[in-house]
Amino acid sequence: MQGPPPPETIRVATVQVACDGSGEVSPALGHPRVFLRIEPDTGFVECGYCDRRFVLEGGPADQPRQ
């Protein structure tokens, strides 16, 4: 049984990403900036603060856009 889907999925082209939780609607809100690394065997990483999921384009977790 899987948990709920992540609140936001962002496709990226690099294995190193940074997340501060800000968004287009309210850029002032967020969390401390954290630097994350996508592991090649999973193809994604989730932010521990906001649960935003970063998916490596062409990686194992990359789903075709529908």
C-alpha positions as CSV (number, residue, x, y, z in Angstrom):
1,M,0.0,0.0,0.0
2,Q,1.4,3.4,-1.0
3,G,1.0,6.7,0.8
4,P,-0.5,9.8,-0.7
5,P,1.1,11.3,-3.8
6,P,3.6,14.1,-3.2
7,P,2.1,17.6,-3.3
8,E,4.2,18.6,-6.3
9,T,6.5,16.9,-8.8
10,I,9.3,18.8,-10.6
11,R,11.2,17.2,-13.5
12,V,14.9,18.2,-13.4
13,A,17.9,17.6,-15.7
14,T,20.6,17.3,-13.0
15,V,21.0,15.0,-10.0
16,Q,21.7,17.9,-7.6
17,V,18.8,20.1,-6.7
18,A,18.0,22.8,-4.1
19,C,14.6,23.3,-2.5
20,D,13.4,26.2,-0.4
21,G,9.7,25.4,-0.5
22,S,8.8,28.7,-2.2
23,G,6.2,28.7,-5.0
24,E,4.7,30.9,-7.6
25,V,1.6,31.7,-5.5
26,S,3.4,32.8,-2.4
27,P,7.2,33.0,-2.9
28,A,7.8,34.5,0.6
29,L,6.5,31.3,2.2
30,G,8.8,28.3,2.4
31,H,11.5,26.6,4.4
32,P,15.3,26.8,4.8
33,R,17.1,26.0,1.6
34,V,18.2,22.4,1.4
35,F,20.4,20.7,-1.2
36,L,19.3,17.3,-2.3
37,R,20.9,14.6,-4.5
38,I,18.9,12.2,-6.7
39,E,20.2,8.6,-6.5
40,P,20.6,7.1,-10.0
41,D,18.9,3.8,-9.0
42,T,15.7,5.5,-7.9
43,G,15.6,8.5,-10.2
44,F,14.0,10.8,-7.6
45,V,14.4,12.5,-4.3
46,E,11.8,14.1,-2.0
47,C,12.3,17.2,0.1
48,G,12.1,16.4,3.9
49,Y,10.4,19.8,4.6
50,C,7.7,20.1,1.9
51,D,7.6,16.6,0.4
52,R,8.2,18.2,-3.1
53,R,9.4,15.4,-5.4
54,F,12.3,16.0,-7.9
55,V,12.4,13.5,-10.7
56,L,15.4,13.1,-13.0
57,E,14.3,13.4,-16.6
58,G,14.9,10.1,-18.4
59,G,15.5,8.3,-15.1
60,P,13.7,5.3,-13.6
61,A,11.0,7.4,-12.0
62,D,10.3,9.6,-15.0
63,Q,6.8,9.1,-16.3
64,P,5.7,10.3,-19.7
65,R,3.6,13.4,-19.6
66,Q,-0.1,12.7,-20.3
